């Protein structure tokens, strides 16, 4: 459809409603000459007369009345559509699509859902759980929640959690028969449950530090998973050791299901961040979620 087809519609509707070029011009905030010229061009384009003009009155012709009767409902629909669009600016509404790791879902998002639904009843939350890296644009996501090192550099990032502390964990039953490693070197005698990164396909190499020097341990083990919840489940069953954050294992520590070792040999890492493209935070639905998340104290 050519854009010229829309030229003159607004002046036409204004004159048809007011039956006056002068009053139509006042309503549109333009000159009567500009309105008259727009109507003339519209009539010339389609080869029909839309108004009968005299010095005393302006009336619609049969063609003009037919056009007005068809355009007026459409114009009302368009006005309503833009009024609804303005509503998106005024209050949170629509669908908020978030991508996050499963750990972020459990530790950050789940505690917010009930409160967010009460505060923003017109927003539908669509949550996608993926432990790998995700492109927000291609996935049509409004924002994501992941560790800082997984956030693309061109994103705006808002910290949600403090630094994350890590340790090697095992079940009391495992430690009862295998003993507790006292140094990273002792891990050679232990069974490891390894995590494989979803996106890169590489196994996580356990990171340690001593006297300011960082080093890696490539743990051997007969179990490899690419999902963090499953990783912890296998550790609880006494099948080996895993390298996890305190945030992930907090409930297991509190319940005595897991115990940590080698904590002093591991540096803390950056926390979880809510990230999004610049400008996206202007959407009321995302702004409301950001404000609510920033008020929470997410700690292990």
Secondary structure, 3 states (H helix, E strand, C coil): CCHHHHCCHHHHHHHHHHCCHHHHHHHHCCCHHHHHHHHHHHHHHHCCCCEEECCCCEEECHHHHHHHHHHHHHHHHHHHHHHHHHHHHHCCCEEEEEEECHHHHHHHHHHHHHHHHHHCCCEEEEEEECCCCCCHHHHCCCEEEEEHHHCCCCCEEEECECCECEEEEECHHHHHHHCCCCCHHHHHHCCEEEEECCCCCCECCEEEEECCEEEEECCCCCEEECCHHHHHHHHHCCCCEEEEEHHHHHHHHHHCCCEEECHHHCCCECCEEEEECCCHHHCHHHHHHHHHHHHCCECC
